[in-house]
Amino acid sequence: MTRLVFHGQDRSEGAERDPRLQPTPDWGTLGPGSDIGRGDPDPVASNAPSVGRPVSQLRVLMAVSFAVWVLGLAIAVMTARSQWTERADLGQSKPASAYDPRALDLLKPQRQAETLLEMAVGHSAGAVEQISARVDRWQGKVQWNPQIASLTTAALNSDDMRVRQSGVEVELAAYGLGKNRASLDYVLQEAESSDHARKVWALWALGLMANRGVQPEHAVNVLAVHSHDDDENSRMWAVEGLALSGTERALRTLLEAMHDDPSPKIREAAACGLAQSGMFSPELRMTAVPQLLQYADDPSLDAATQAWAFYALADITHQHLGNDAGAWREWYREQGGR
């Protein structure tokens, strides 16, 4: 079953775009130290000779020579500034591995998070452990940006559960959310906001926090309630949050959504969360098999939802029995199931 990256997908309808991807406050402005002018008069242009003024050949040569010298000096200064900034920011070149803590310590927290998560996604040894050891020190020092967005999406789609957990940790740090009651209370308040963008972001964040053990039962209960909202997009993000939480209650709620939700998109998202995406352990996913067997030929379900049940069965069990409900039930009985 192809993993569906709903949290990273830019949908055609504005209301359904990833609520995590918001421009930073200075987006589209001239930042500190910008080389772009702000309307100041051009000192060279203001001193330029007027049209028709006679200029000697010597003055032309002197002007050209001076311009070349100024350009060369500017290039030298910019090169030196660039090299100094790189040394100040990185301390040295990017660490060759996560087992180079001294090199990592020379990086700013933002670069530490980006570098280590990139290493974790690439299955570099030690990266997951370094993230776990450092993430609490990143609070308030790591900002959400396109690089973090891309890396956390890749991490959450990794086939390694430990890498997915690292993605959750970095995303919470980038949001400035601690794994504590105060942060949970804030997210719970946002989940009831009349501002739709804030609400659906909070539904996603609730799943992240539940996965890291911040009152998971309460968080999942709130998500379960919102999985029945009238608004389709809210239900979608509640389903995504439930898949992130990785709890038994969340799995049961996803099974209900897969069967009962009127939206084909949400039924598909629930099936994907049960089968492959999200944070459920392999053992917990296996507990969904009996219900999925019933869905496979449930006459009350449409053909697409029945097909998603077969896809989910194949992903969970790693068996390839096609869309034959009888074959699947026989296999399940052979495994000791009923």
N, C-alpha and C positions, 0 to 999 in steps of 0.2 A: 504494500500500500504506500503510495507516495506521500511523504510527510507534507502536511499543509502548514505553511508558515503564516498563519493568519496575523500574528503579532508583528510580522515584518512586511506584510503585503500592503502596497499602496492601492487601495480600491478606487474605482472610478467615481464613486459618490463621496463627496467631501466629508460627510458625517461618518463614513466608515474608515477613514484613513487612520493610520496608526496614531493613537493619542500620545504615544511616547515621544514622537518626533515633532517637537515644537522649536521654533527658532529661538536662539539665545537673545537676551535683551539688547545686545549691540549688533544684532544681525542687520546688514544693509547700511551700516554707518561707518564712518571713518574712525578706526580705532586709534589708540595712542601710538604715536610714532609713525603714523601713516605717511607714505611718501606722496600721497595724492594731495594736490593743492586745494586750498579752501577759498579761492577767489582772490588771493593776494596778487598784487601787480607783479609782473615778470620783471626782475631787476635788469636783465639783459635787454629785454624789449624796450624798457623805459629809457635806456641809455643808447639805443640804436640811432645811427645817423638818419636824418630825414631824407626822404626820397629826393634824389637829384643833387645831394650834397657831394662835392668832389672828395674822393677818398684816395689817397696815394697808395701805390702798390706796396710800399713798406708797411703802411698801416694795416693793409689786408693781411700781409704775411704775419705781422705781429699778432693780429687778432686770431688768426688760425692757429698759430703756435700756442697762444695763451689758452684757446679753447681745448686744444689737444692736451695741454698740461692739466687743465682743470678736470677734464674727463678722466685722465689717467689717475689723478689724485682721488677723484670720487670713487673710481673702481677699486683702488687700493684700500680706501677707508671702508667701503661697503664689504669688501672681502674680509678685512680684519674684523669688522663688526660681526659678520656672519660666523666667522670661526670662533670668536670670543663667546657669542651667544650659544653656539652649539656646545662648547666646552662647559659653559655655565649651566646649561640645561641638562646635558646628558652626562657630563663628567668624563665620559669616554664613549667609545662606540657601543652600540647595542649589545647587551650581554649575549654571549654565545649560547648560554643555557641558563636554566633557572638555578643551577648549582653554583652560580657566581654571585653570591649575595652582596659582596662589596661593590660590584658594578651596579647591582640593582639599587643599593643604598644611595648611589650618586644621582639616580634619576629622581625627578620630581614625582610626587604621588600619582599625578595624571598619567605620566609616562610609565610608571611602574604598573599601573592597572592595565593600560593598553598593551604593554609589552608582554606581561605575564598571561593575560587572557589570550593574546594571539598565540603564545607558546602552548597554552593549554589546549586550544582548538587544534593545534598542530601535533598534539600528543607528545609534547616535549616533557621528558621525565623531570619531575620535581615542580612543575609549574602549578599544579593544583595545590600542592602543599604550601608553596610560597604565597599563593593567594589567600589561603586560609590563615596563614600566619600574619599577613599584613593588612587584611581588609578592614579590620577595626580601626587601624591607624589612618585609613583613607577618608574617614567620615569628615565631611566639610572641605575636603581637599581635592576630590574628584568631581568633575563636572560632566553632565550629560552632553555628548556631542555626536556628530555623525559616525566618528570612529568607534566610540563605545557602542552606539546603536548597532552598527554592523557586526561588531565582535560578539555582543551578547546574543544577537540573533543566530549567529553561527554556532555559538556555544550551546544554546538551547536546542539546537537541532543536531547536536553531536550524538553519536551512537554510544558514547561513554557517559554514564550517569554522573560521574564525578565532575566531568567537564560541564555538564548542564548545571550542576550545583554551583560551580564557580561562576557561571554566567549569572545566576540568580544573585549571588553575593555581590558581584561587581555592579549589577544593575541597581540593587538597593543602595549601595554606597554612592552611586552617581545621582540617585534621587535624593540623597541626604536623609534616608530613612534608617534609623537605628532599629535594632531588633529588640524593641522594648514597647511597653504599654503606651507611652506617650506618642510614639510614631503610629502605632496601631489606631489609637483614638483619632489622630488626625486623618488617617486614611479612611476610617469608618465615617467620619463626618463628610469627607469629600464624596464618598459613595452615595450619599443622599443629596448631593448638590443638584440644584436646578440647572447648573451649567453642564451641558451634556459632555463636553470634552473632559472636564474635571471628573465627572462621574465615571466614565468608562476607563479613564486612567486609574482611578482608585480601585475599580473591580480587578484590573490586571495586578495592581500592586498588592491587593489583598491575597491573591494567589501566591505571589512571591513571599510575602511575610508568613503565610501559613506554612509554606514549604520549609522555611527556616525555623519553624517551631514557635512562632509568636501567636499564642492562643489559636492554634489551628482549628479547633472545634468551633469557636465563635466565628472566625473568619469564614469558614466553609458554610456555616449556617446562613450568614449574610449573603454569600454568593448564591446559595441554593434559592433563597428568596428572590434574588434578582434574576435568576434563570427563568422566572415566570413573569417578568415585566412585560408590559404591553409593547414596549419599544423593542424592535428586533435587534438593533445594534447593541442595546444594553444586554439583552440575553446572550448575544454572541460573545461579548467580553466577559460576562459571568461564566460562560462555558469555558472560555480560555483560562480564566482564573482558577476554576475548579480543576482543570487538567494540571495546572502548575502546582496546586496544593499537594497532590499526590496521596490524599487520604482515602480511606475506605468509603467514608460517607460521600466524598466527591465522586468516586467511581460509580456508586449507585445512582447519584443524581445525573451523571452523564448518560447512564443507561436509560434513565427515564426521558431525558431530553432527546436522545436518539430515536426513541419510539414515539414520543408524544408531541414534540415541538412542531408547529405548523410550517416552519421555514425549512426548506431543503438544505439551505446553507448551514443552518445550525445543527440539523441532524447529521450532516456530513462532518462538521467540526467536532461534534460529540464523538462520533465514531473514530475520528482520527486521534482525539485525545485518549480514548480507550485503548487504541491499538498501538500507537507509536509515538506521538508527540507527548508533551507534558512530562510529568515527573513520577509516574507510577512505577513501582518496582515490578520486575517480571512476575514475581509470585502473586502480587495483587492483581495484575492484569489477567492472570490465569483464572481468577475467580469470576471474571466476566464471561468466560466461555459458555457456561450453561445458558445464560440469558441470550447470548449472541446466537446460539444454536436455535433457540426458539424464534428469534427475529429472522433467521435465514429463510424460512418459508411461512412466516406469519402472513396470512391473507389480508390482514388489516393494513399492512405496510406496502408502499409502492415498490416497484422493481428496483429503483435506485437505492433505496434504504436497505433492501434485502441484499443487494450487491455489496454495499458497504459492510454489512455484517460478515459476509464471506471474506472480504479483504481484511477486516479486523481479525477474524479467526486465523487467517494465514500469517499475519504479522505477529500475533501473540504466540502462536504455537510453532511457527516455522515449518508448518506442513503445507503441502501443495495439493489440495484435493479438489480444486476447482469450485464450481458453484453447485455442488451436489450435496444437499442437506443430509441425505441418507448416508453417504460416505463419511461425512463429518461426524454424525452420531455414532456410527460404527467405530470409527477411530477413537472417539471419546470413551465409549464403553470399554474398548480394549485397554485404555489407560486407567481403568478403574472408576470412571465416572458413571453417572446414571443417565 
